[in-house]
Amino acid sequence: MKPIDLMYQTMLAELVQRSIDAAWTADFPPEGRFITAQVKDKRYWYIDIPDGKGSKSRRYVGPVDDLEISKRVLDFKRDKNDYRARRRMVTSLTREGGMIAPDTLTGDIVDALAAGGLFRLRGVLIGTVAFQTYAGILGVRLPIAALLTGDADVAQDYAISREVEDSLPPILDLLQSVDPTFRPVPHRSGVAASSAFQTDSGYRVEFLTSNRGSDDYIDQPSRMPALGGASADPLRFLDFLIRDPIRTVMLHKSGVPVNVPAPERYAVHKLIVASRRRTDGQGTLKRDKDIQQSALLIEALSQARRHADLALVYTEAWERGPAWQEAIKAGSGLMTDEDRERLRDCLETGGRQIGEDITLPY
């Protein structure tokens, strides 16, 4: 597995911090342009915002003689220069640094959700879209075949959604701002709630939440107060995946700050869910991709000398009981001999580092 040059890893760390800072301070979109206009005997600031289709909208800002507003305009010019610099950094990281940019549609969707407040409200990007960010986090080049996707999955803990007392704007409005053909997908249970939204071309955005209770809840979507009218499908083992997520940046436009699972949790989680996939058609393909992504992350974690990180989360999962242990055993049984040996070596090394006698799955 080819490493990413340290210079680009350092650049990514700087981009993450600058993108997070920009997300906190931006009141006006950086692609906009401030202008002044005379109205009767007074001058006012306005901002022209392109809509991406050759037109633009104009938004009122305030009077020119308001010193606070004029200061904001000057700050905007500074921030816009930073926006341009961040775009150049994204281009350099993807074209030269070996890191991964999402396809444009995925990037625009995640950008719209981020702007709406999804990650501020502690949503977590999961699935292959999250996996794409691990190249930069772990400092390795990941194969393209493991990165392709036609959907985006988002998770939020139910307790968080209930307790934050805030919400995204209407989720369908956010999605349709990117593609007007987005529509709610009727839930398989027949209830009047949607946890998934899909375009005419088949691109799917799905919302998920953790299920620690009875299996009776598996086919019943949970109403999520913070998700702008979207419900979420409860899934077993998801609480393990989204515990203690990390902040990083999706390499789209000037960088989109996102929350993703820790890569070691993703690796162990994929072993677990692979063992529970259906063995027909798409189920087999998804199972194979689960195992491939898990094996790649284990190799990358080993290469990055993060054996202890993997050993800690593996032990956490193993100690959750027999059902978890059986799932881990079944998932690791689907790996190649070489990948199983690498998992063994990584866990044994990590066990020595954390002072634990690791129980291996085989």
C-alpha positions as CSV (number, residue, x, y, z in Angstrom):
1,M,0.0,0.0,0.0
2,K,1.7,3.2,-1.2
3,P,2.0,5.9,1.4
4,I,0.9,9.6,0.9
5,D,3.8,12.1,1.2
6,L,4.0,13.7,4.6
7,M,3.8,17.1,3.0
8,Y,0.3,16.3,1.7
9,Q,-0.8,14.8,5.0
10,T,0.3,18.1,6.7
11,M,-1.6,20.1,4.1
12,L,-4.7,18.0,4.8
13,A,-4.5,18.8,8.5
14,E,-4.3,22.5,7.8
15,L,-7.2,22.3,5.4
16,V,-9.3,20.5,8.0
17,Q,-8.7,23.3,10.6
18,R,-9.2,26.1,8.1
19,S,-12.4,24.5,6.7
20,I,-13.8,24.1,10.2
21,D,-13.0,27.7,11.1
22,A,-14.7,28.9,7.9
23,A,-17.8,26.9,8.6
24,W,-18.1,28.6,12.0
25,T,-17.7,32.2,10.6
26,A,-19.2,32.3,7.1
27,D,-22.5,34.2,6.9
28,F,-22.3,34.7,3.2
29,P,-21.4,32.1,0.5
30,P,-17.8,32.7,-0.7
31,E,-18.8,32.5,-4.3
32,G,-20.8,35.7,-3.8
33,R,-19.8,39.2,-4.7
34,F,-20.5,42.3,-2.6
35,I,-21.7,45.4,-4.4
36,T,-23.1,48.8,-3.3
37,A,-26.3,50.4,-4.6
38,Q,-27.8,53.9,-4.1
39,V,-31.4,53.9,-2.8
40,K,-32.6,57.5,-2.6
41,D,-30.0,59.4,-0.6
42,K,-28.3,56.4,1.0
43,R,-26.0,53.6,-0.1
44,Y,-26.4,50.0,0.8
45,W,-24.4,46.8,0.6
46,Y,-25.9,43.8,-1.3
47,I,-24.4,40.5,-2.2
48,D,-24.9,38.8,-5.6
49,I,-24.9,35.0,-5.4
50,P,-24.6,32.9,-8.5
51,D,-27.0,30.0,-8.8
52,G,-24.7,27.8,-10.9
53,K,-27.0,28.1,-13.9
54,G,-25.9,31.4,-15.3
55,S,-28.2,33.5,-13.1
56,K,-27.8,35.1,-9.7
57,S,-29.8,36.3,-6.8
58,R,-29.3,39.5,-4.8
59,R,-29.5,39.6,-1.0
60,Y,-29.7,42.7,1.1
61,V,-26.8,43.1,3.6
62,G,-27.1,46.6,5.2
63,P,-26.2,50.3,4.9
64,V,-22.6,51.3,3.9
65,D,-22.4,53.8,6.8
66,D,-22.9,51.0,9.3
67,L,-19.3,50.4,10.4
68,E,-20.0,46.9,11.7
69,I,-21.4,45.8,8.4
70,S,-18.7,47.4,6.4
71,K,-16.2,45.6,8.6
72,R,-17.9,42.3,7.8
73,V,-17.6,43.1,4.1
74,L,-13.8,43.6,4.5
75,D,-13.6,40.4,6.5
76,F,-15.5,38.6,3.7
77,K,-12.9,39.6,1.2
78,R,-10.2,38.1,3.5
79,D,-12.3,35.0,3.9
80,K,-12.9,34.8,0.2
81,N,-9.1,34.8,-0.4
82,D,-8.9,31.9,2.1
83,Y,-11.7,30.1,0.3
84,R,-9.7,30.3,-3.0
85,A,-6.6,29.1,-1.2
86,R,-8.5,26.2,0.3
87,R,-9.8,25.3,-3.2
88,R,-6.2,25.2,-4.4
89,M,-5.3,22.9,-1.5
90,V,-8.1,20.5,-2.4
91,T,-7.0,20.4,-6.0
92,S,-3.4,19.7,-4.9
93,L,-4.4,17.0,-2.5
94,T,-6.5,15.1,-5.0
95,R,-4.4,15.7,-8.2
96,E,-0.9,15.4,-6.7
97,G,-1.3,14.0,-3.2
98,G,-3.2,10.8,-4.0
99,M,-6.2,11.6,-1.8
100,I,-9.8,11.0,-2.9
101,A,-12.4,13.4,-4.1
102,P,-16.1,12.3,-4.2
103,D,-18.0,12.4,-7.4
104,T,-19.6,15.9,-7.9
105,L,-23.2,14.8,-7.0
106,T,-22.1,13.2,-3.8
107,G,-19.9,16.2,-2.9
108,D,-22.8,18.6,-3.6
109,I,-25.2,16.6,-1.5
110,V,-22.9,16.4,1.5
111,D,-22.1,20.1,1.1
112,A,-25.8,21.0,1.2
113,L,-26.4,18.8,4.3
114,A,-23.3,20.3,6.0
115,A,-24.5,23.8,5.2
116,G,-27.9,22.9,6.7
117,G,-26.2,21.9,9.9
118,L,-26.1,18.1,9.7
119,F,-22.6,17.8,11.2
120,R,-23.1,20.6,13.7
121,L,-26.0,18.5,15.0
122,R,-23.6,15.5,15.3
123,G,-24.7,13.6,12.2
124,V,-22.0,11.1,11.0
125,L,-21.3,10.2,7.4
126,I,-20.9,6.4,7.1
127,G,-20.5,3.9,4.3
128,T,-18.2,4.2,1.3
129,V,-18.5,8.0,1.2
130,A,-16.9,8.1,4.7
131,F,-14.4,5.4,3.6
132,Q,-13.1,7.8,0.9
133,T,-11.8,10.1,3.6
134,Y,-9.6,7.5,5.1
135,A,-6.8,7.9,2.5
136,G,-5.9,11.2,4.0
137,I,-6.5,10.3,7.6
138,L,-4.3,7.2,7.4
139,G,-1.8,8.5,4.9
140,V,-2.2,5.8,2.2
141,R,-3.5,5.5,-1.3
142,L,-6.6,3.4,-1.5
143,P,-7.7,1.5,-4.6
144,I,-10.4,3.1,-6.6
145,A,-12.5,-0.1,-6.8
146,A,-13.2,0.1,-3.1
147,L,-14.3,3.7,-3.3
148,L,-17.1,3.6,-5.9
149,T,-20.7,4.2,-4.7
150,G,-24.0,5.4,-5.9
151,D,-25.4,6.5,-2.5
152,A,-24.7,8.3,0.7
153,D,-25.5,7.0,4.2
154,V,-25.9,9.3,7.2
155,A,-26.3,8.2,10.8
156,Q,-27.3,10.0,14.0
157,D,-27.8,8.7,17.4
158,Y,-31.5,8.8,18.4
159,A,-30.8,10.3,21.8
160,I,-28.8,13.1,20.3
161,S,-31.5,13.8,17.7
162,R,-34.1,14.1,20.5
163,E,-32.0,16.1,22.9
164,V,-30.3,18.8,20.8
165,E,-33.5,20.8,20.5
166,D,-32.5,22.0,17.0
167,S,-33.1,20.7,13.5
168,L,-32.0,20.8,9.9
169,P,-34.2,22.7,7.5
170,P,-36.7,20.4,5.7
171,I,-34.5,17.6,4.4
172,L,-36.3,17.3,1.1
173,D,-35.7,21.0,0.4
174,L,-31.9,20.5,1.1
175,L,-31.7,17.6,-1.3
176,Q,-33.8,19.1,-4.0
177,S,-31.6,22.2,-3.9
178,V,-29.0,19.8,-5.4
179,D,-31.2,17.7,-7.6
180,P,-34.9,18.6,-8.0
181,T,-35.8,15.0,-8.8
182,F,-35.1,13.8,-5.2
183,R,-38.2,12.3,-3.7
184,P,-39.0,10.3,-0.5
185,V,-38.8,6.5,-0.9
186,P,-41.9,4.8,0.6
187,H,-40.8,2.8,3.6
188,R,-40.9,-1.0,3.3
189,S,-43.0,-1.2,6.5
190,G,-45.8,0.8,4.9
191,V,-45.7,3.5,7.6
192,A,-46.0,7.1,6.5
193,A,-42.4,8.0,7.1
194,S,-39.3,8.1,4.9
195,S,-35.7,7.3,5.9
196,A,-34.5,7.3,2.3
197,F,-34.6,9.7,-0.6
198,Q,-33.8,9.0,-4.2
199,T,-33.3,10.8,-7.6
200,D,-34.7,9.8,-10.9
201,S,-31.2,8.5,-11.8
202,G,-31.2,6.2,-8.8
203,Y,-28.9,8.0,-6.4
204,R,-30.0,7.3,-2.9
205,V,-29.5,9.1,0.4
206,E,-30.4,7.1,3.5
207,F,-30.6,8.0,7.2
208,L,-29.9,5.4,9.9
209,T,-29.8,5.3,13.7
210,S,-28.7,2.8,16.3
211,N,-31.0,0.0,17.7
212,R,-30.0,-1.4,21.0
213,G,-33.5,-2.7,21.9
214,S,-35.7,-5.4,20.6
215,D,-35.5,-6.7,17.0
216,D,-39.2,-5.6,16.8
217,Y,-37.9,-2.1,16.0
218,I,-35.7,-3.1,13.0
219,D,-38.4,-2.6,10.4
220,Q,-40.0,0.5,12.1
221,P,-38.4,3.8,11.1
222,S,-37.5,6.1,14.0
223,R,-38.7,9.7,13.9
224,M,-35.7,11.9,14.3
225,P,-36.5,15.4,15.6
226,A,-33.2,16.9,14.3
227,L,-33.3,15.6,10.8
228,G,-35.7,18.0,9.2
229,G,-38.6,15.7,8.7
230,A,-36.6,12.5,7.8
231,S,-36.9,9.3,9.8
232,A,-34.1,6.8,10.3
233,D,-33.9,3.1,10.0
234,P,-32.7,1.5,13.3
235,L,-29.7,-0.9,12.8
236,R,-27.9,-3.3,15.1
237,F,-24.2,-2.6,15.8
238,L,-24.5,1.0,14.5
239,D,-23.9,2.5,17.9
240,F,-20.5,0.9,17.9
241,L,-19.6,2.4,14.6
242,I,-20.6,6.0,15.3
243,R,-19.2,6.2,18.8
244,D,-16.5,8.9,19.2
245,P,-16.5,10.0,15.5
246,I,-13.6,12.1,14.1
247,R,-13.8,15.4,12.3
248,T,-12.2,15.6,8.9
249,V,-12.9,17.2,5.5
250,M,-14.4,15.9,2.3
251,L,-12.2,17.0,-0.6
252,H,-15.0,18.9,-2.5
253,K,-14.9,22.5,-3.6
254,S,-12.9,24.3,-0.8
255,G,-13.3,21.4,1.6
256,V,-16.5,20.2,3.4
257,P,-16.1,19.6,7.2
258,V,-17.7,16.2,8.1
259,N,-17.9,13.7,10.9
260,V,-16.9,10.1,10.1
261,P,-16.3,7.0,12.1
262,A,-12.8,6.3,13.4
263,P,-11.2,4.0,10.8
264,E,-10.5,1.2,13.3
265,R,-14.2,1.1,14.2
266,Y,-15.1,1.1,10.5
267,A,-12.8,-1.9,10.0
268,V,-14.3,-4.0,12.8
269,H,-17.8,-3.0,12.0
270,K,-17.5,-4.1,8.4
271,L,-16.4,-7.6,9.6
272,I,-19.5,-7.7,11.7
273,V,-22.0,-6.6,9.1
274,A,-20.5,-8.6,6.3
275,S,-21.4,-11.8,8.2
276,R,-25.1,-10.7,8.3
277,R,-25.5,-9.8,4.6
278,R,-27.9,-11.8,2.5
279,T,-26.2,-14.2,0.1
280,D,-28.3,-13.3,-2.9
281,G,-27.5,-10.8,-5.7
282,Q,-26.7,-7.4,-4.2
283,G,-26.1,-8.9,-0.8
284,T,-23.2,-10.9,-2.0
285,L,-21.7,-7.9,-3.7
286,K,-22.1,-5.8,-0.6
287,R,-20.6,-8.5,1.6
288,D,-17.5,-8.7,-0.6
289,K,-17.1,-4.9,-0.5
290,D,-17.4,-5.0,3.3
291,I,-14.6,-7.5,3.6
292,Q,-12.5,-5.6,1.1
293,Q,-12.8,-2.3,2.9
294,S,-12.2,-3.9,6.3
295,A,-9.0,-5.6,5.0
296,L,-7.7,-2.5,3.4
297,L,-8.2,-0.5,6.6
298,I,-6.5,-3.2,8.7
299,E,-3.5,-3.0,6.3
300,A,-3.5,0.8,6.4
301,L,-3.8,0.8,10.2
302,S,-0.9,-1.6,10.5
303,Q,1.2,0.4,8.1
304,A,0.4,3.6,10.1
305,R,1.5,1.7,13.3
306,R,-1.9,2.1,14.8
307,H,-2.1,-1.5,16.0
308,A,-3.2,-0.4,19.5
309,D,-6.2,1.5,18.1
310,L,-7.5,-1.5,16.3
311,A,-6.8,-3.8,19.3
312,L,-8.8,-1.5,21.6
313,V,-12.0,-1.3,19.5
314,Y,-11.8,-5.0,18.6
315,T,-11.7,-5.8,22.3
316,E,-14.6,-3.5,22.9
317,A,-16.7,-5.3,20.3
318,W,-15.6,-8.8,21.4
319,E,-16.6,-8.1,25.0
320,R,-20.1,-7.1,24.0
321,G,-21.0,-10.8,24.1
322,P,-21.6,-14.0,22.1
323,A,-23.6,-12.5,19.2
324,W,-20.8,-10.0,18.5
325,Q,-18.1,-12.7,18.8
326,E,-19.9,-15.0,16.4
327,A,-20.3,-12.1,13.9
328,I,-16.6,-11.2,14.1
329,K,-15.7,-14.9,13.6
330,A,-17.9,-15.2,10.6
331,G,-16.7,-12.0,9.1
332,S,-13.0,-12.8,9.5
333,G,-13.7,-16.2,8.0
334,L,-14.6,-14.5,4.7
335,M,-11.2,-12.9,4.5
336,T,-8.3,-14.3,2.4
337,D,-5.6,-16.2,4.3
338,E,-3.2,-13.2,3.8
339,D,-5.7,-10.7,5.2
340,R,-6.5,-13.0,8.2
341,E,-2.8,-13.3,9.0
342,R,-2.4,-9.5,8.8
343,L,-5.4,-9.1,11.2
344,R,-3.8,-11.6,13.6
345,D,-0.4,-9.8,13.5
346,C,-2.1,-6.4,14.0
347,L,-4.2,-7.6,16.9
348,E,-1.3,-9.4,18.6
349,T,1.0,-6.4,18.3
350,G,-1.8,-4.1,19.5
351,G,-2.5,-6.4,22.4
352,R,1.1,-6.2,23.6
353,Q,1.0,-2.4,23.3
354,I,-2.2,-2.1,25.4
355,G,-1.3,-4.9,27.8
356,E,-4.2,-7.1,26.8
357,D,-4.3,-10.8,25.9
358,I,-6.4,-10.5,22.7
359,T,-8.8,-13.3,21.9
360,L,-8.4,-14.0,18.2
361,P,-11.5,-14.8,16.1
362,Y,-9.9,-18.0,14.7
